[in-house]
Amino acid sequence: MLKGICTPVCTPFKGAGQALDEDAFLKHIDRMIENGVHIIAVCGGTGEFAFLSREDRLRMAEIAAKRINGRAKLIVQTSAIRTSEAMEYARHAEGVGADTIMVLPPYFEGPDVEGVIWHYEQIAKAVTTPIMAYNIPVHSGFDITPAIYKRLMKIPTMHYIKDSTGDMMRVEQLVAIGAKLFCGCDFLAPYALVAGAAGCFWGGSNMHPKESVQIYNLYKDGKLKEMFALWKKMKAANVFLWTTNFNAAVKAGCRFMGHDLGDCRLPVQPLGKNEVKALESALRPLFQG
């Protein structure tokens, strides 16, 4: 079963974002693994999947699986509005060796509850790979509540849920029904672990992988005082990510930490100068050791 820190890796682009920078992508995966990250997720929200072509998504899953080669677990995000297309992505991810696929409910004026459950059921019939439901209602327009997820848990391969509501009560409710929860909210990471989450789906760990893994290890070792002392250094940057354009901020933070992954694919714009200064100030305690 999956547990620990999952980094939804950024997607580096060349120039103005017209082409993938595969070399930078693979080096970034290596960097995450070398710093102890337990799980790599590709084509996720932090990976800008909404701005990737079908060819981009398939290619990234293929080269990531080959590069990881068992050194960490691999999650491939395989969402699509049409069920048939989501099934195609899921089959491809299974074919390259993904340990888990992550799936959003159909988004943008999508179906009701019964339609969402049917969507997941069809994907589960198409593959044997474990599924992680991806709940981020602010973007998908559909909230996988604990009551709905309890129904989804009846699907044999529905093993996990990533919850990005940013609601600590939701974390508690999902843990209470026996969900294997990955917290998808950066500023709740240590609190979710203490509440019983299996791990953290942590976009900010692109910037600070070593410290993110340390948070998890300190929690597992019962060293909560030390964990929260480290979190005190990390908190400001992780709160900042949720107050501006998330993906642009993560890439700006990676650049400050010495790993330039380029800018986001247009039309997403880079952070403004004042935002960059604020983020750098928040990251400086980690950058300085």
MOVENQUI-V362748 format. One record per residue. RES is the residue in one letter. SS is DSSP state (H for helix, E for strand, L for the rest). OMEGA is omega as a letter, one per 40 degrees, with the letter a starting at -180 (NA if undefined). Layout:
res/ss/omega
RES/SS/OMEGA
RES/SS/OMEGA
This chain:
res/ss/omega
M/L/i
L/L/i
K/L/i
G/E/a
I/E/i
C/E/i
T/E/i
P/E/a
V/L/i
C/L/i
T/L/i
P/L/i
F/E/i
K/E/i
G/L/a
A/L/i
G/L/a
Q/L/a
A/E/i
L/E/i
D/L/a
E/H/a
D/H/i
A/H/i
F/H/a
L/H/i
K/H/i
H/H/i
I/H/i
D/H/a
R/H/i
M/H/a
I/H/i
E/H/i
N/L/i
G/L/i
V/L/a
H/L/a
I/E/i
I/E/i
A/E/i
V/E/i
C/L/i
G/L/i
G/L/i
T/L/i
G/L/i
E/L/a
F/H/a
A/H/a
F/H/i
L/L/i
S/L/i
R/H/a
E/H/i
D/H/a
R/H/i
L/H/a
R/H/a
M/H/i
A/H/a
E/H/a
I/H/i
A/H/i
A/H/i
K/H/a
R/H/a
I/H/i
N/L/i
G/L/a
R/L/i
A/L/i
K/E/a
L/E/i
I/E/i
V/E/i
Q/E/a
T/L/a
S/L/i
A/L/i
I/L/i
R/L/a
T/H/a
S/H/i
E/H/i
A/H/i
M/H/i
E/H/i
Y/H/a
A/H/i
R/H/i
H/H/i
A/H/i
E/H/a
G/H/a
V/H/i
G/L/i
A/L/i
D/L/a
T/E/i
I/E/i
M/E/a
V/E/i
L/E/i
P/L/i
P/L/a
Y/L/a
F/L/a
E/L/a
G/L/a
P/L/i
D/L/a
V/H/a
E/H/i
G/H/i
V/H/i
I/H/i
W/H/i
H/H/i
Y/H/i
E/H/a
Q/H/i
I/H/i
A/H/i
K/H/a
A/H/a
V/L/i
T/L/a
T/L/i
P/E/a
I/E/i
M/E/i
A/E/a
Y/E/a
N/E/i
I/L/a
P/H/i
V/H/i
H/H/a
S/H/a
G/L/i
F/L/a
D/L/i
I/L/a
T/L/i
P/H/i
A/H/i
I/H/a
Y/H/i
K/H/i
R/H/i
L/H/i
M/L/i
K/L/i
I/L/a
P/L/a
T/L/i
M/E/a
H/E/a
Y/E/i
I/E/i
K/E/a
D/E/a
S/L/i
T/L/a
G/L/a
D/L/a
M/H/i
M/H/i
R/H/i
V/H/a
E/H/a
Q/H/i
L/H/i
V/H/a
A/H/i
I/L/i
G/L/i
A/L/i
K/L/a
L/E/i
F/E/a
C/E/a
G/L/i
C/L/a
D/H/a
F/H/i
L/H/a
A/H/a
P/H/a
Y/H/i
A/H/i
L/H/i
V/H/a
A/H/i
G/L/i
A/L/i
A/L/a
G/E/a
C/E/i
F/E/a
W/L/i
G/H/i
G/H/i
S/H/i
N/H/a
M/L/a
H/L/a
P/H/a
K/H/a
E/H/i
S/H/i
V/H/i
Q/H/i
I/H/a
Y/H/a
N/H/i
L/H/i
Y/H/a
K/H/a
D/L/i
G/L/a
K/L/a
L/H/i
K/H/i
E/H/i
M/H/a
F/H/i
A/H/i
L/H/a
W/H/i
K/H/i
K/H/a
M/H/a
K/H/a
A/H/a
A/H/a
N/H/i
V/H/a
F/H/a
L/H/a
W/L/i
T/L/a
T/L/i
N/L/a
F/H/a
N/H/i
A/H/a
A/H/i
V/H/i
K/H/i
A/H/i
G/H/i
C/H/i
R/H/i
F/H/a
M/L/i
G/L/a
H/L/a
D/L/i
L/L/a
G/L/i
D/L/i
C/L/i
R/L/i
L/L/f
P/L/i
V/L/a
Q/L/i
P/L/i
L/L/i
G/L/a
K/H/a
N/H/i
E/H/i
V/H/i
K/H/i
A/H/i
L/H/i
E/H/i
S/H/i
A/H/a
L/H/a
R/H/i
P/H/i
L/H/a
F/H/a
Q/L/i
G/L/NA
